[in-house]
Amino acid sequence: MRIVTIILSLLDAIGWVFIARNTLFSESDPATMGLDKAAGWIVTILLLLTAVPAFVLALKNLRPKTALALALVFPVGIGALVTAATLYFTYLM
């Protein structure tokens, strides 16, 4: 379980790199630049609250179930954020 958690945490970090590159460091349309930056910071905070602690717990071999759960929360959280944004801009805007 420890190896799986470490691999998932590293995959979370790789996913964050792609998202951060496209939201925080890209030249976006000025009308949507604020939304892009906000999404990038939200994803960064989600990574810092889930994948980083999971990686540390897995390295120290502490609380393996908690570490695995934290590593899985990042991709689920990204999916929830994308779904929420899609529903918001589809039905409420």
Secondary structure as UniProt FT lines:
FT   HELIX           2..23
FT   TURN            30..32
FT   HELIX           33..59
FT   TURN            60..61
FT   HELIX           64..87
FT   HELIX           88..92
//
